[in-house]
Amino acid sequence: MAYAWEFFLTNLRRYVVTIDGVGIISDHDTSIDVAIARSYSKTEQEYNKNYQRLKEWGEAYTQWCNVIGVERWVLAFDGGHRWGHMTTNLVECINYVLKGAHNLPVTAIVRSTFYRLNELFTRKSTDAYERLRNGFTYSKFTTKRVEESFRRAGNIVVNRFDRRNEMFEVREMQDGTIYTVNLAQRHCDCSHFQVERLLCHHMLACCANQRLDWQVYVHDVYKMSEICKVYKGEFVPMGDPSTWDRYEGAKVIANWTLRRATKGRPKSTRYLNEMDSRDMRGPRRCTICGREGHSRSRCPQCAGPSSVRSH
C-alpha cells in the first residue's frame, strides 16, 4: 500500500501540482507516512536524485540549500545523530502536545506546558513500564519495524563472502538491486541502518541466512529498559501559589513598546508564499473609480440606498 501512495504522490507532484507552497493534509495513515518518509534522502544516491530534481525547479532552491550545509538537513550526511528523525517531525510532535496553548498570557502558557508535559510523561511512563513487565524487550515501534523488515527479507538473495559471517552481498529479487552488507562494521549500502541504528531488511536477511542472532545488532536505545529511563523522572505538584516561597531574585519588567496594539487588526508577521498571493498583490484598488485604499462597496461614487433617499 505504501508503494501505491508513493507512486501517487510522486506523479501528483510531477504532473498535477507544479507550483510551490502546496501542503499535504492527511489522516496520518501508516501507508501515507511511509510513502512520505521514503522521500527523505537517507542515502547519497537518494540525495543526488532529489538534489537534481530540485535543481530543475530553479537554481535559487539549490543555492539556498547549499548555504545551509547538507549535514544540517540531509539524513544521509548527519552521521546518524538524528536517528532518522527530521526536524519538522520533532516540531510537529511538540506542537501536538502544546495544541491550544498559543495566544495565551505567559503565565497561562507556562502552566499549560507544565500540566500537558506532566500528563504526557505520566501516560508514557505507565505504558513503558507495563510493556517491560509484560516481558517485551523492544518498543512497539521497533517490533513493528522488525516484523515488516522480516517480511521484506523473504525476497532477497544472500551471498556470503567470508567464513566469519561478516561480509555479505544481497540482491533484491524485485528489481535486481545489489547491496553490500558488513555486519561487523554495522554497515549496509542502503544506509538505512546507519541513519536509524535499526536493522534494515538486508541485514535481517543476512542474519536469517546464517542463523545469526539479529538482536545483537539492534542499538540499546530501542530497548524498553532504556526507554523507561527517559520517564524515570517525575513532575512534582506546584501546589497553591500562596504556599510558595517568596521570590527574592531579579524583577522582570515588560517592555511596553513591544505590546500588541489593542485597536485595529494585528499585523501579520509570518512569511508569505504563493498561497498568499492576495496578500502579496499590493494595495486594494476599487473597480469603479480605480483608486487605491477602498473597495467598490465603499466607493464614494457608488450610489447606495442612503444616497438615493437623500435626493
Disulfide bonds with the S-S distance in Angstrom:
none
